[in-house]
């Protein structure tokens, strides 16, 4: 609701300087469509996926005594899926920094 209200009430003056994409303060080359290589973005996505693994494993480790065998099986399944994903990314060459 606030986004719609801000777009209706807010200033509508647009100029070419405001419409330009801003990355690091440097002028972007006109020939490139993306300032980053696709390999860098894939590596960053893989980092986020495997970093979120810790966010899911920490609560399980804290409540390890209460979850029992079912909780252990669920975490082992979760780790197996992530492990297969890591093996797949490794075989596809996503972890090779070129």
PyMOL commands that set and color helices and strands:
alter all, ss='L'
color gray80, all
select helices_A, chain A and resi 2-9+16-19+38-62+64-92
alter helices_A, ss='H'
color red, helices_A
deselect
rebuild
show_as cartoon
